[in-house]
Amino acid sequence: MSTLLKKKNIINLLLFTFFSSILFYGFSSGVTGLTSLSGTQGCSCHGPQSSGVMVLIAGPDTLRINQTVDYTVTITGGPLLAAGVNIAGTAGTLNIKSADLKKIGNELTHSTPKPQAAGSVQFIFSYTAPANSGTTNLHAISNSVNFDRAQTGDQWNFAPMKSITITPATNIDDDLNNVSYKLNQNFPNPFNPTTKISYQLPITSYVSLIVYDVLGNEVANLVDEEKPAGKYEIEFDASNLPSGIYYYAMITDLGSLSRKMILMR
C-alpha cells in the first residue's frame, strides 16, 4: 500500500472518529425532533425500540386556556442505569423545572442522561396551555441506557400520546390558573414551636406529608388523604420535639418533594 493511500486511510479514520464522537456526545447531552410528533424513526441509534421500556406522561387531562401546571415523564424497564428524554407538544409552551432538562426550540430534552432511582427515572416539566380552546397533545420518547459510554445495548420507546382538552377560562377558581406542583419552604424558619407548611396541587391526588428527624425517623404525619387541585397550608406544632434540623417530605401522584426546616428554642 502506498504512503499516500495509508495517509488517506488514517485521515478517513480520524474523521470518522471525530464525527462519531460529535454524534455520541450530542445525543448524551440531549436531542430533539425524535418524538412521534416529528414522524421520525425514534432513537434508532440507541438500539431497537422495545415494549419493555415504559414511558408515561402524567398530568391533568383538562386545562383552561393559559393555565400552567406540572407534568411528569416516568421511564421504567430496559437497561435503565440512566435515561434520556425528548418532549414535544402540538401547541402551548413547554418549560424546564430543573437542571436535568433543557429547552431547544419548542421542545425539551435531557441535559445529561439522568441516573435511575428506585427502578425508574422521572423528569418534571411545566406546561402552559395555549390561548385557544380545543385539544392539544404532548409527545415524549425516552432511551433506557446501560451507560457503558457506547450506543449498543440500549433500548427506547415512545410514550403514549397525552391528549389535553383546553377549555375557555371562567371566573370560577381563577386563582388556580397558575397552580403548579410545589412544596413551599415553611414559615417562619427557624421556628419555635410552630410553623406553617404550604403546598400546591395542579390535579386531584393522594397526598402524604410527613416530618422526619435527621436520623430518618418519622416524627409527625401531617397529611394522609386525597386532595383536589388547589393551594393548601397546614400548621406543624413541634412543642414536644427537641431543637434541631428536621425534614418534611410530600409524596403525591406527581412524585416526591422535600425541604429542610430548623426548630430553634
Helices and strands as residue ranges (DSSP letters): H 3-28, G 36-38, G 44-46, E 54-58, E 62-64, E 68-76, E 82-89, E 93-96, E 101-104, E 107-110, E 114-115, E 121-128, E 134-145, E 155-158, E 162-167, G 174-176, E 182-183, E 194-201, E 205-213, E 218-227, E 230-237, E 244-252, E 255-263
